[in-house]
């Protein structure tokens, strides 16, 4: 749907604990949030869809809530994918520009070089989701961000390809289609979140994004503005909640509430607790009331016991992160700008301090950057919305570089956007 110089787009984040939908009006500069929908989801485990019907229902209800708020009807959406099946692989491509004299590099030359990089060998049960340039090389000169307009005899490109299991990706497309929608693109969760919460300077100097969701933790490293590494760890906030359920013998909803309220910090460390805002009242009781599962009985539990249930899982997650970095041979110099934690579980009180102490680098909590988001920003200004806002930001960035998804190299940003909108969004009558 065209609206003057702007268009409307919808994005759906299919998570382990919830499905989130955002409908936004966009132009080349801003994302204007018009509608937000949220619904619990019980059809995903560790990032993979294991119940088509439940996930379809959650998508339908989430989209419906966003439509009602935005006063438009959605027909097509962008969506995200995660899961341990995600893998990254480096590729290299090259093309001869001329055998006799220097030739000016055009988009078609870049495309030919990239074609070679996409010929990486992958098994038949996998597909390439993204392939992003790391650097271009012109006649031996490397670290070129964009060679367009330069002259040379030979053009090379180092690229990073993200692949996923065809079955897992097709299941994502299927639930979107079963909900009565068109699935326009499936984007890696970590890449989407990066678009929403990372500053350009962080991507340049080097940064490690860690998106901690309900069932997975997505890692992505950017260095010199390029994606260098992705990995998905099948551990998230749900495992912490389940440990509290078992340890406290309390209902899941209560365990989730306790996890969010008290987090990692122990009461005998008042200075750290006060810094994180956990125990704002010095006179607060050292015990909390915890309802017993399956009865009306209420048990009194020491606050410090809450942290003792949570800390092992967080330490385990940090260890997993360290192991993946070590396995890949990634040094701290690759993420000298530090770590950015995002996703719902990054709201766990004290988790940033835990990562900082264990890994010895700068750590911050990443929410969608306010610079480009207007409208209902207050609703989506938390790490829980990083992926869904990032999906929209990804669309905007790729459209500016004439991504095939937006209509090919001959279409400009607004023409491509409007074509997509006319196909997928119509006014609500």
N, C-alpha and C positions, 0 to 999 in steps of 0.2 A: 504494500500500500504506500503510495507516494504521498508525502505531506510537505509540499513546497520543496525546500532544499534538504529534507531529511527523510529517513525511512525507518521502518520498524522491524525488529528482529527478535526471535525467541530462542532461548537456550535452556536445556534441561540437563541437570547434573544428577546422574543415577548413582546414589551412594549406598553403602551397606546398611545404614540406619534410616536414611530418608531420601526422598526425591525432591529436588528444589528446581523451580522454574522461575525465570526472569524474562519479562518482556520489556524491551527498551526501544526508545526512539533514538536513532543515531544519525550523526553527520560526520564530517571528516575530523571534527574536534572533540565532540562530547558524546557520552552515553547518558541518556536521560531515562532513568528507571521509571517505568509506567505501572508495572504490575509484578507482584511477587507471589508465588505459590509454594507451599511446603506440605509434604505428607509423609508419614512414617512408611518405611519400606521393610518388609520381612522376606523379600525374595532374592536378596543378594548376600553372598558369604565371601569374605576375603576379596571383595571386588568383582567376583564372578557371579553372574546371574544363575541361580539354581531353582528359581520358581518363576516361570514365564507369566503365569496368571496374576500372581501377587504383585510383581513388578509392573506389569501392564496397568493394573488397577491403580497403583500408587502414582504412576505417570499421569494417567487420565485425571485423577483428582487434583494433583499438583498443578497441572496445566489449567484445569478449569478454574481454580482459585486465582491464578494469575490473570486469566482472561477476564474474569469478573471485575478485578481491580482495574485492569487496563482498558476495559470496554472495547476489546477487539477479540476476534476469533482467530486462533492459530491453526495453520494447516501444515506447516513444516518447521523443523527445529534443528539446531545444532546440539550435539550431545557429547558426553565424555565417556572414556573407558579407562579402567585400571585393571590391576590383577598381576599375579606373579608370572603370567605368560608374556608380559611385555619385555622386549629385549632391544638393546641398542647395538649397532655395528658400524664401524667406520668403512667408508668407501672412497674410491679415487677414480676420477674420470679425466679425460683429456681429449683435445681436438687440435688438429693442425689448422692454423688460420691461413697460412700461405707458405709455399715452398720457395718463393723467390724474393718477396719484399714485405715490409711491414704492412699489416692490415689493421684498420680500426675495429675494435671489438664491439659487436652488436648483441642484442638479446638472443638472437638465434645461435650465436656462438656459445653463449653461456648455457643455453639449453642443450646443445650437443655435448658439451663437456659434462653436464649433469647427467645426461643419459648414461654415460659410462659409469658414473658413480652409483647409479641405480641398478646396475647389473650385478650387485653383490649376490652371492649364492645364499639362498634361504630354502628351507624345506617346503614341500608342497602344501603343508598344513598351516603355513604362515603367510601374512601379507605385509607389504610395506605401508605403514600409516603416514609417516612423515619422512622426508629427506631434506636436510637443511645444510647449507654450505658452512663449512668451518673457515676455510680460506680459499682464495683463488691465487694461482701462480701464473705469472706471465713471463715467459722466457727466463725462468729460474728465479724471478723476483717473487718472494712469498709474502704472506701476511697481508694480502690485498682483500679488502672488504667487498668492494664492487669494482670489477675491471671495465665496466661499461665506458666506452669512449677512449680507453687506452689503446695503444698500438703494439703489435707484436707478431711473432711467427707461430707461437704455440701457447695455448691456454689450458691450464690444468685446474682441477678443483678437488679439494679434500672435503668430504661431506660426512654427516652423521645421519644414519638411517634408523628409524624406530620401527620395529616390527611387532606384530601381535598375532596370536592364534586366530585363524579364520573363524573357527567355531565360536569363540568368545565374542569377537567383533560382530559376527552375524546375529548372535543372540541379542546384542544391544540394538542393532537395526530392527530386529524382529519385534521387540517389545515396544519400540517407538511406533512401528507400523501397526501393531495390534491395538495400540491406543488411538488409532485413526489419524496418525500424523505421518508426514513424510520426513525421513531421516536424511538431512542434507549433507552432513559430514560428521564423522566420529573423530574426536580429538583426544589425544592423551591427556589425562587429568593433570599430570605434572607440568606439561607445557602450558595448558590453559591457566593454571594457577600462577605460573611464572609471569604470564602476561598481565595479571591483575595486581600482583604485590611487589614485584621487583623493580627497583629503580635502574635506569640505563647505566649509571655509574657503577652499580653493583655488578651488573652483567659484564661490564668492561674489565674491572679489576679482578673479578672472580668471586662467585657466590655459590653456595650450596643451598638449594631450596629443599625443605623437607615438609611435605604436605601430609599431615597425620590425620587420617579420616577415621571412620568407625572400624573398618576391616582391613585397611591397607595403609602403608606409608610410602608415598611416592617421593623418590629422590631425583633431583635434576641439578646438574652443574653447568653453569655458564662461565665462560672465560673468554676475554677479548670479544665480547658481544655474541659469541657463538655457543650453541648447545654442544657440550662435550661428553655428557654421560647421563643416562637415565637408568633407574632401577626401581622396581616395586617390591617392597617387603610385605608379606601377607600377615602383618600384625598392626593393630590399631586400637582405638579407644574401647571397642567392645570387649576386648580381652581384660582390660582393667575393670570394667563394670562387672564382668562375669566373676572375676576374682573376689570382688567385694560381695557379690551375691552369695558366693560359696563361703567366704570367710565370716561374714556377718549374719548369714542365714536370713537375709532380708529380701523383699521383692525387688525385681530389676529396676523398676521406676525409682524406688527409694535409693538404690545403690547408685544410679546415675546422678540423682540429685546430690547425694553425699559427695560423690567424686568431683562434681563441678564446684561445690561449695568449699571443700576443705583442701583438696589437692594434695601436693607432695609434702607440705611443710609440717614439721613436728612442733608441738606446743612448747617443748623445752628449748627451742631456738627462737625466742621472742623477737630478736632484732631482725632476723631474716623474715620471720612471719609478718612482722609489722611492715617491712619493706614491700612485701608482696600483697599486703592488704588482707591476709587471711584472718588474722586475729586483731581486728581493729579495736576491739574493746578489751583493755588489759584485765578487766575484772570478769571477763567471760568465763563460764564454767569449763572445766577440763573434760567434762563428759557430755556426750550427746545422746539423745533418745533415738533408738533404732528399732523400728517395728519388726516384729518377728514374722517370718514367712508362714502363711497359713493359719495365723491366729491373731487375736487382739492384744497379745502380750507385747510390751515394749521393754527392750533391754537398754541399759546404760552402758555405753562403750567409750573408752578413753579416746580423745581426739587423736593422740599420737598413734593409736592403732590403725587409724584410717591411712595415714602415711605409710605405715609398715606394710599394708596390703598393696598400695599403689607403687611404692618405690621399686620393688623387684621387676615389675613389668616395664617401667621406664628405663631402668638400667639395662634390661634385656634389649629394648629397642635401640638404645644408644650403642650397645655392643654390636647389634646387627648392622647398624649404620657404619660403624668403624670397620667391621669385617668386609663389607662391600667395598669401601674405599680402599682398603688394603689389598683386596683381591684384584682390584682394577689398577693398582699401583698409583693411586691419586695422592699427591702430596698436598699439604696445606696451602702451598703457594698457588694452587689452582682455585682455592676459594679464600683468598686473602681478605676479601670483603666480608667474610664471616658466613654465618648460617641464618637463614630466614625460616622460621617455623610458621606454618599456616595450617588450615583445616580445623575442624571442630575440636580435636583433641589438643591443639596448641593453646586452647583457653584454660587448660588444666593449670591451676595456680602452682608456680614454682618450676614448671617444666623448662622454661628458658634458662633458669639458673642451673638446673641439672645438666643441660647440654653444655652450657658455658664452662662449668666446673670440670666436666668429664673430657671435653674436647679442646678446651683452652683457646677458644676463639670468640669473637664478637657474635652475639646471638640477639636477634630481635623477633618479635611476633609480627607477622605480616597480614595486614588487612587490605582490602581493595583500595588502591590509591585514590585519593579524593580529587586529584588534579583534573581528571576527565569525567568523573561520575557526578551527575546532578540528579535532580528530581527526588526520588525516594531514597536518597543515599543513606539516611540514618538506618533504614531497615537492613541494608546490605553491607553495612560498614564493619562487619566482623569477619574473622577468618573463615567462618562456616560458609561464606558466600564467595570465597576466593575463586573456586573452580568455575562456577556459573557466570560470574562477571568476567572471568578470564576468557571464557568461550566467546563472549561478545567482543572483547578486546582483540582476541585472536582474529576474528572475522574482519574487524576493521583494519588491522595491520596487514593481513594477507590480501585484502582487497586492494590496498594501495600498491602492492607489488604485483597486481594482476594475476593472482592465483587462478589456476584452471577452474577451481570450485566456483569462482565468481564470474565465470564466463569467458575466460581466455585472454590472450594478450592484447586483443584489439579493443577491449572494453575498458573504459575508465571506471573509477570507483563508484560514482553515483549511478551510472548506467547499469553496472553489474548489480549493485545493491537493489535498484528499483526492479530489475528483471527478477531477482530472487524473491523480492517482497510480493510482487504481483502474483507469483506462483503460490506463495505460502501464507500470506496474511490477507484477510479480507475484513472489511468493516463489520462489526456486529450490528445486526438489525434490531 
